[in-house]
Amino acid sequence: MGPTHCVGRVRHGWRTPVLPAGSYVLQGRANVLGSPIASILICSLANDAAQNFTVASNAVFPLSMAATTVLAEPAPIELNCLKSAGTPQIAQAHIIATSVNSVTGPPD
């Protein structure tokens, strides 16, 4: 599959197959290909770890993100990007979800 264009201000996403309920450690990665003008994007993995970044004109930005999530019911995990400038493309997007016994962290 070739690169995917981020068109307009439309949210563009990639997802895993439906995963069983449970706790997961997540890793997401992709190559963001810049356009003839600088591109500005914000990406998130499982609605967490939002990352806002600029890709220079005609450059490649290696996006790498990590997060944790607990699925209360079976569902896919998503990596979403929203662009606000330029015409970037996303290539080689991957999500790795590793099932773990539990996820522990500070209270919200």
Secondary structure, DSSP 8 states (H G I E B T S, - for coil): ---EE--TT--EEEE-S-B-SEEEEEEEEEEEE--SS-EEEEEEETTEEEEEEEE-TT-EEEEEEEEEEEESSSB--EEEEEEEES--EEEEEEEEEEEES-------
